[in-house]
Amino acid sequence: MLINSAAAKSGMKDLTDGVSLPVLQDTSEADVFDLYNASKWYIYLVDSQGIPRIIHYSLDLDGERDRLLDEIAALVKEAQ
């Protein structure tokens, strides 16, 4: 899932065009970015309770895509 920061609301169309992942728009009321102290380039993998389990501060999606997918699969399996 992608979460667009409240401050970057005007860029939402760029995020949603051609994307198959769910894209959510953060608001100043929900303030998801500040709750997780996120940056727009960080990848947070959260468990079914919303607890961050894995945080990538820089990830080469060309070379580390399988690693990321394996981590996601492990969290999904854990939740079943």
C-alpha positions in Angstrom: 0.0 0.0 0.0 1.2 3.5 -0.7 0.4 6.4 1.6 0.6 9.9 0.2 1.5 12.5 2.7 -1.1 15.2 3.5 1.4 17.8 2.4 1.8 16.1 -1.0 -2.0 15.9 -1.8 -1.5 17.7 -5.1 0.7 14.8 -6.3 -1.9 12.1 -5.7 -2.7 11.7 -9.4 0.9 10.9 -10.2 0.9 8.2 -7.6 -2.3 6.5 -8.7 -1.8 6.5 -12.5 -0.9 2.9 -13.5 -0.5 1.7 -10.0 -1.9 -1.7 -8.8 -1.2 -1.2 -5.1 -3.8 0.5 -2.9 -3.0 4.2 -2.5 -4.3 6.1 0.6 -4.3 9.8 1.1 -3.0 10.8 4.6 -4.8 13.7 6.2 -3.8 16.2 8.9 -6.3 14.5 11.2 -5.0 10.9 10.7 -1.4 12.1 10.5 0.0 8.6 9.5 3.3 10.1 8.4 4.1 11.6 11.7 2.8 8.6 13.7 5.5 6.5 12.0 8.0 9.3 11.5 7.9 8.4 7.9 9.7 9.8 4.9 8.2 9.5 1.4 10.9 7.1 0.4 10.8 4.8 3.4 9.2 1.4 3.1 7.4 0.2 6.3 6.1 -3.3 6.5 3.5 -3.5 9.2 1.8 -6.6 10.7 -1.9 -7.1 11.0 -2.0 -5.0 14.2 -0.4 -2.1 12.5 2.9 -2.5 14.2 6.0 -1.8 12.0 8.0 -5.0 11.7 10.4 -4.2 9.0 11.6 -0.7 7.9 13.7 -0.1 4.8 15.4 3.2 4.7 16.9 2.5 1.3 16.1 -0.5 -0.8 17.2 -1.2 -4.3 14.0 -2.5 -5.8 15.8 -3.8 -8.9 18.3 -5.9 -6.9 16.3 -6.5 -3.7 12.8 -7.0 -5.0 12.8 -10.7 -4.1 13.9 -9.9 -0.5 11.0 -7.4 -0.1 8.5 -9.9 -1.6 9.8 -12.6 0.8 9.4 -10.3 3.8 5.8 -9.4 2.7 5.0 -13.1 2.2 6.3 -14.0 5.6 4.1 -11.3 7.3 1.0 -12.5 5.3 1.7 -16.1 6.3 2.1 -15.1 9.9 -1.3 -13.3 9.9 -3.1 -16.4 8.6 
